[in-house]
């Protein structure tokens, strides 16, 4: 019994020892398999986030990894505000909304805006005193309220005759003057630089290249050299103003196409969002530019490139596909060069809501009375207005011809209808701009001579800059606003007219070639090259019943209020946040792969 008991005990001990060894071996195999799985998981995740097709097939084969990838992708997507909007959740976009995004999604981030045009200009008046002016610019109209919310730094060309006297020793001045909330850093350009960079390459070359107005673009080698040099100046200022190595840099427009790549070389961790405020042409047209590859390469230094419309995004991607050695992912709208990805997204620009110039405005009947008195019009005048810079893309001569046809076909409007055109001078050193102003003035004189009666003139042309408060008063006084651009990226005057009409009266006549026509569909949409059709639209607008005006204006005001400039900026900042979070995920995966290197 003792022997048998001993054998039984020994057997149990042997079995326990064997099972223990087996458990240790199993644990070792488990650890080994876990390490191999981890390595495969890391590689799969890294490849998936980079969009490699081999990773996609591996994920489909491994059901354990796929849910994890799904969760990561959802984490990256859940910042997309369009999903919340599509789900029916309204966000009231305001400066406070932007401030919340910066605090919650981008804590401590430095926001730097870079543009050619400055938001405030100090000019010396005739009496020697310095006068502050706000330029007539859609870009400034859109970005200025954003900078008030972000409290960052705006880098721009100091163009005013009193600008140097207004800055400190570091070329900085805090703005707005009455309520300083951000810093304006000015860049100084010589006459030669200004001539080549701004008037030459940017406005005799790129501007007509990107606008379908049949004005031949002019490209000169010396202009390009100045363009490169000035872009380098702006890029160096960005690097100097960055208080950390990963700022958010918002580069604005066609003047600064090379800045994103230049900044990227100095600040590789920066999140660079470039917004192109004018149309982007198809590849055949863009191919005219002698420096097409350099411009595309400069822009593709951006993390995100934004345009007003999906069509412009498609044209840019097509141009990159044709002229650059790049990988195009059309499903996700990305262009990749040397492993770095650039998102190409539509961000339709807008205005602040409520717009600051609307504050303190008199009721619309009083605004109308003031405008009627200022321009010495008859009290029963039906008033049409246009507000532009004097640019050949705005179609001012074509608009005047439409008024001529209106009066020919409907003589009952003679003596009753007046079209008041405000045209701020711009780029008047260039012959094509001088020519368009002379043409418009000549046509206005011709039409006034033909249809004028005593003190009555059907066209009143005012060639001068007006402050935003004056423009809003004019818009509130109008029966009709005509925005008949021959080609426009967006056009904010159309949205300002809608915002100005809190009485829900007035008719907007809008060019089909302005980006705003994709959004303000309750306007009377016209082909500006068809003067007769435009005249018919003006006639229809003058005859439109008040209840129909109110219905259309209500819908447009609702759209502009919800899709305001803070929504425009918020989407870009949220996309920037998503990119930064993606970068942190990739960095963590890279660190994990170092700790667990592949065998």
Steps between C-alpha positions, in 0.01 A plus 500: 500500500785728583673420173177549309434827679851618421451409134169686496657806661793489260263470207302801617820699549624395156168591343497834677858567393419403144194722496706781650765463231224480242346819640834679489550384142148613409558835665823538304320416178226747593752774566677421174172501309399823672825662397458378144140618501603836644762540230250410234239726658743793511601447141137461392389812682788703366437382145127553534539857618735556208237362264703204363300240313692206647390608846140512389507136385669397825234676705225325313669167579544575871167566676680581829684799355223640286283623792801679651571673172134589477511659844810702410348613175182598681705696751658685212168559329290603795643852491350559157234760565315410182400170660339679793328741266374215283364333812280804554696653787521875449812676621472874551836605363643812662830638631426306819470178297842557346647583839354175635660301217837657570473433873364145479643360178813712453607606850792740508532509122642804324285618205676702229322647198711595197360719222612771263223741600488635853177539699579858606691763304648817647505777238615857536226746408532835326532679833783267604293309754499120486164355401405137557341322203346156461560375145224384265595133497298181529799331658522761775123493549517125562817470706491804724226372734679166517820661621307689764383163630835321469715784639796396288735680263418628152799548268435732204661753269506846651374711209373817669683831490484516879551130575864529611416767755225286656714192582743432781870414464405143398262621225197399705180681595204368698160526332211585481582845637189531719520147638847346440474122481773380263836605357561636150857438385590701192740401222672776303546471124705717268344655190685243288371212709147636491518550125616146423331296772162673531427689180697265279487128577199505733265739321613500138575129507312286753186715535398490130626141472252385766202710387319416178464858376707469183773736615836359394732424795849648481800312641848655529813341647593808714148501648539136598834573668340773710206273579736235637697757703189659655349160584827423680462822702153398613616147587788633709257726688279199577796311645600801708146557633448132590545460875503118468599248233144391418287810435190507285582718200213627284648605163272713286467515124692503176760757606667249732492166318862419592474581871361159616801305370744761631342491848486120494877483448559709814208379714434138402251454786286798402141445390471713186156579360505686169184658365489599132242779479463508121398227254746225405498434122498166322841341422505621139468862613731464799761341274551842338696611809877453445549425871210262544706228673656747742162645595346156550800387706473812715131447569550129569717594797161560667325258732167615352418699186156659491291637214152649481341223293541131427564584134808702593619211720459259209691732267788525747521123546494456121783752464709323766432169329614633164804707594641347820646161586245428768253246632137606465230354722179638352275320745656681795605809297869484587816569304815332632860586415798324661276349769341829610126534445304816416122509542308692233167623637217741407439769762247754366594830658242729657454806722463556872149462640375739606733726298662775702406782255133417557524608863357845552344520154174693472182322390491432126258787417742745664798347317310536175415863570864577582630341177230668289597838646875443469484427128215745431259240368124518469318373812312237296816363336535124467863451593740235373851483648834339424803504731839387367863574461563634149616167362451348155364178657200682652322566169411865565484601129284192424272598787456850357410351162230294673355823644502648150306201361257519793416861415472419130261210553310652792485879457259519793805478726656815351490770769413242768796260511852608600800275522761619751843338453766538769841405359808524721819566301745210497828414325462821302867485394420212265378588147220242496349653817531850359329377185207337679433819699508716187270256320248500787504880528450534124205259496338673799529838327356353180198347676439812709514712186252273328244450778562792735220753554586827674658410835421131449792269418437125481859417601687661787865388507692580819870416472622510860563283803218485755510369854299186590239701693433712188473191283249335733291815506496491120407130492214563743370777277494297177212331324741285299864400542682382186803274537581407141864392524641346184688256726537502878623261765210581733397870517412626844300804386216262419506367856536850647186609315311206648635578848411868468133427430353429840174636355502199261449722198705549186602278209847354437604450137801269501745373239508127440881533480530618862551232763216652704250382236555141627363608838259791448269317262201723587672787318421569134793318336626648172768452237684835516621464141134505389400864546144441384441220752646720774265783396206261519607398852515866607150554361374190683662621821341842475159339456541231768222516765608574858386161631719319245794725584453417868480126437821496296688733733396303808649179359823672396539672835447172678774337291754783543437523874568128549787476250682810613871582504545337840365177355750538213789548741374243748498224238859578405612510862321173577664337199834638620431350843421165343829504307692578817324215685576265213863605525505418871348157431761429233774618737375267775489208256852582386620500861326165559672353196837613639426329831385187315714487183417246233705183508 
